[in-house]
Amino acid sequence: MQDLEIKDAQLIFNAVWHNLVQKYGHHGLRFPKEIIWLNGAPGSGKGTQTRFIMEFRDLTAGPIVVSDLLTSPEAEKIKDAGGMVGDSEVVTLVFEELLKSKYESGVVVDGFPRTKVQVECLKLLYQAVSSLRLEFYQTSLQQKFPKPIFHIMVLFVDERESVARQMFRGRQIRQHNEKVRASGVGELKRERATDLDDATARRRYRTFKEGTYEALKDLRQIFHYHYIHAHGSIEEVEERILRELRYQSSLELGEKTFDVLRVIPVSGEIVLHARQDLVNRLDRYAEEQPQLLASVIQIIRVKFMPIILRHAISGKAQINSENALFHDPLALQILLDVFSERGYHTTIDVRKVEVPERVDLKTGAILLAVKRIYKFQVRYAGSEIRRG
């Protein structure tokens, strides 16, 4: 299922991105420098806290509220039932809105991403915006393509609190509208079906908890991730948000520092396709170097594995070899790849040692030969011994 969602996200993102390039050109895809992707349980106070977040981050443009972008009759019907509009439509509307010049310095996006597909599209957006920065780096447009900063902020309350707040909001809006109708003074507020029915409010919460909340967890290791406990007073929640944003602000690199460091790839970029690259290399060895591959595997089986098995408790084995096969650098690479594919972590240290080879009969001098000793360290998960 996850692979299917990733594939769907790639298709949706590629279509949306292609349309944006066609409409604006690469030079026109100027996304905000900082985007705070704000999500939260129904009734967690996103609308209340948005202004506070904007003031702290000095964001002057109003927030992008995704539910407000979805104004079609079909979308309204889905929202009133506590559901969510299709990913393709949401991604298109959000990305298009982000390109407006008023958001250049930064913006809060309320209500995106909410599904696993949208989460994957967000990852792809970050990669694409980072690529644009590289494309226009050291050009006249460099300042228009700053380093993107993505924050994921989640305001969380439990189901009981969420339903209670939704019902309270519904009663307030209904009382307000009754006064407006009776007096003819003021404007009517929209009454949400989810704020008027307990079962619908619970369904809306579970849609968030089982869909949005679970999907957002995937972003914790990639972007600045702020999980905010939203129970308590407005002031208490504001203080928690303040602590989170202050801490993350202290970790952000300046533009010049980032530009100096950018030549070193981020570890996540290296490991992203590492497994597939490993598989491709092993397949290539089998096709192009079958004899060498077989020889390396034979050495591993006969020489290495008995030693590794004897050290199964510690999970670390040291193996020395003088086999001439390893004079070929490709043989060493094959050995590393084979062990990696099998789940071992292996390092190699090559030592050169001078050893007596023969005596010069004329001079009596001892002639030395250089011998290579290959020291392999193989690490793996050791066995835990139960101690009584």
SVG drawing of the C-alpha trace seen along z (x, -y; Angstrom):
<svg xmlns="http://www.w3.org/2000/svg" viewBox="-36 -46 116 69">
<polyline fill="none" stroke="black" stroke-width="0.4" points="0.0,0.0 2.8,-2.4 4.5,-1.8 1.3,-2.5 0.8,-5.8 4.4,-6.9 3.7,-6.1 0.4,-8.0 2.2,-11.0 4.9,-10.9 2.3,-11.0 0.3,-13.8 3.4,-15.9 4.9,-15.4 1.6,-16.6 1.2,-19.6 4.9,-20.6 4.8,-20.2 1.8,-22.5 3.5,-25.1 6.7,-25.1 4.5,-25.5 2.7,-28.4 5.5,-30.3 8.8,-28.8 11.5,-27.7 12.5,-31.3 8.9,-32.0 8.7,-29.1 9.5,-31.3 8.2,-29.6 8.3,-31.2 11.6,-31.1 9.9,-29.7 6.7,-27.6 5.1,-26.5 2.8,-23.5 0.2,-23.7 -2.0,-20.8 -4.0,-19.8 -6.9,-17.8 -10.3,-19.4 -10.8,-21.9 -7.1,-22.1 -6.9,-25.8 -5.2,-26.2 -7.1,-29.3 -6.5,-30.8 -2.8,-30.1 -2.0,-31.0 -1.8,-34.8 0.6,-34.1 2.8,-31.9 2.9,-34.6 3.8,-37.3 6.7,-35.3 8.1,-34.4 7.5,-38.0 5.3,-36.7 3.2,-39.6 1.0,-37.9 -2.2,-36.1 -2.2,-32.4 -3.1,-30.0 -6.2,-28.1 -6.6,-25.0 -10.2,-24.5 -10.9,-28.0 -9.2,-27.1 -11.6,-24.2 -14.8,-26.1 -16.4,-23.9 -19.9,-22.4 -18.4,-18.9 -15.6,-19.9 -18.0,-21.5 -20.2,-18.4 -17.2,-16.2 -16.0,-18.6 -19.4,-18.8 -19.4,-15.0 -16.1,-15.1 -14.1,-13.8 -11.2,-15.2 -11.1,-16.4 -9.0,-14.5 -5.2,-14.8 -4.7,-16.0 -7.0,-19.0 -5.6,-19.9 -1.9,-19.8 -2.7,-21.9 -4.5,-24.6 -1.9,-24.8 1.2,-24.9 -0.4,-27.5 -1.3,-29.7 2.2,-29.5 3.6,-31.1 1.9,-34.4 4.5,-37.1 2.9,-38.2 4.1,-35.0 7.8,-35.5 9.2,-35.9 7.2,-33.1 3.7,-31.8 1.6,-29.5 -0.3,-26.9 -3.2,-25.6 -4.4,-22.1 -1.7,-20.6 -0.6,-17.8 -3.4,-15.6 -2.8,-12.3 0.1,-10.0 0.0,-11.0 0.1,-14.7 3.0,-14.0 5.0,-12.4 4.2,-15.4 5.5,-17.7 8.8,-15.8 9.0,-16.1 8.2,-19.8 11.2,-20.3 13.5,-18.4 12.3,-20.4 12.6,-23.8 16.1,-22.8 17.0,-21.9 15.8,-25.3 18.1,-26.9 21.0,-25.0 20.0,-25.8 20.0,-29.6 22.9,-29.6 25.5,-32.3 23.2,-33.8 21.4,-37.1 18.3,-35.3 20.1,-33.7 18.3,-36.0 14.9,-34.9 15.6,-31.3 16.8,-31.1 17.3,-27.9 13.8,-26.5 12.8,-26.1 9.9,-23.8 8.4,-23.5 5.8,-20.8 3.6,-21.8 1.0,-19.6 -1.4,-20.8 -2.8,-17.7 -5.7,-17.1 -7.4,-13.8 -10.8,-12.7 -12.8,-13.8 -11.3,-17.3 -11.7,-17.6 -15.4,-16.6 -16.1,-18.9 -14.5,-21.9 -16.3,-21.2 -19.6,-21.0 -18.9,-24.2 -18.0,-26.0 -21.1,-24.8 -23.3,-26.1 -21.6,-29.5 -22.1,-29.9 -25.7,-28.8 -26.4,-31.3 -24.7,-34.0 -26.7,-33.3 -29.9,-33.2 -29.2,-36.7 -28.3,-38.0 -31.6,-36.6 -33.6,-38.0 -32.0,-41.5 -31.0,-41.8 -27.6,-43.1 -24.3,-41.4 -23.3,-38.6 -24.2,-35.0 -21.4,-32.5 -21.1,-29.2 -22.4,-26.3 -20.4,-23.2 -22.2,-19.9 -19.2,-18.5 -19.8,-21.1 -23.5,-20.2 -23.5,-16.4 -21.5,-14.3 -21.1,-11.3 -19.9,-13.4 -17.5,-15.3 -16.0,-12.0 -15.7,-10.8 -13.9,-13.9 -11.4,-13.4 -10.8,-9.8 -10.2,-10.9 -7.4,-13.2 -6.0,-10.7 -5.9,-7.6 -5.1,-9.6 -3.4,-12.9 -1.7,-12.3 -0.2,-9.0 0.9,-10.4 2.7,-13.4 4.9,-11.1 6.8,-10.3 8.2,-13.8 9.7,-13.9 13.2,-12.9 13.2,-15.2 12.0,-18.7 11.7,-20.8 8.9,-18.9 6.9,-20.6 4.5,-18.4 2.4,-20.8 0.3,-19.5 -2.8,-21.8 -4.7,-21.1 -5.0,-23.9 -5.4,-27.7 -4.5,-29.7 -1.6,-31.2 -0.3,-27.8 -0.4,-26.6 1.3,-29.8 4.2,-29.2 4.7,-25.7 4.8,-26.9 7.2,-29.7 9.6,-27.2 9.5,-24.9 10.1,-27.7 12.8,-29.4 14.7,-26.1 14.4,-25.3 15.4,-28.9 18.7,-28.4 19.4,-25.4 18.8,-27.1 21.9,-27.9 22.4,-31.3 22.3,-31.7 26.1,-32.2 26.8,-29.2 24.4,-27.0 26.0,-28.0 29.5,-27.1 28.3,-23.7 26.0,-22.8 28.8,-21.2 28.7,-18.3 25.5,-16.2 23.1,-15.6 23.2,-12.0 19.6,-11.5 20.3,-12.3 23.1,-9.6 21.1,-6.8 17.9,-7.6 18.7,-5.2 21.5,-3.3 19.7,0.0 18.7,-0.1 22.3,-1.1 23.6,1.8 21.3,4.2 22.3,2.8 26.0,3.3 25.5,6.9 23.5,7.7 26.3,6.1 28.9,8.2 26.9,11.4 26.6,10.4 30.1,8.9 32.3,10.5 30.7,13.9 34.0,15.7 35.3,12.9 32.0,12.8 32.0,16.5 35.6,16.4 34.8,13.7 31.8,15.6 33.8,18.7 36.4,16.9 33.6,15.4 32.0,18.8 35.2,20.8 37.4,18.2 35.1,15.5 31.9,17.2 33.4,19.7 35.1,16.8 31.9,14.6 29.9,17.5 32.3,17.9 31.8,14.2 28.0,14.3 27.5,13.2 29.7,10.0 28.5,9.1 32.0,8.1 34.7,10.2 38.2,9.3 39.5,11.3 43.0,11.1 43.7,12.3 46.7,12.3 44.8,13.7 46.2,12.2 42.6,12.0 42.2,8.9 45.0,7.1 42.2,6.4 40.3,3.4 37.1,4.7 37.3,7.8 37.3,5.7 34.3,3.7 32.4,6.9 33.2,8.2 31.9,5.0 28.7,5.1 28.0,8.8 28.3,8.2 26.1,5.1 23.4,6.9 23.4,9.6 23.1,7.0 26.7,6.8 28.8,3.6 32.3,4.1 35.5,2.0 38.9,2.8 42.3,1.7 45.3,2.6 48.7,3.0 52.0,3.3 54.6,5.3 58.2,5.9 59.3,9.6 62.6,11.3 62.5,12.9 66.0,14.1 69.7,13.5 71.9,11.9 74.7,14.5 77.2,11.9 76.7,9.2 75.1,11.2 72.3,8.6 68.8,9.7 66.3,8.7 62.9,7.8 59.5,8.3 56.3,6.2 53.4,8.3 49.9,6.9 47.7,7.9 44.0,7.1 42.3,6.6 38.6,6.9 36.3,5.8 32.7,7.2 30.0,5.9 26.4,7.2 23.7,7.5 25.0,9.7 23.1,12.3 21.7,11.3 22.5,14.0 19.9,14.3 21.5,14.1 19.8,15.9"/>
</svg>
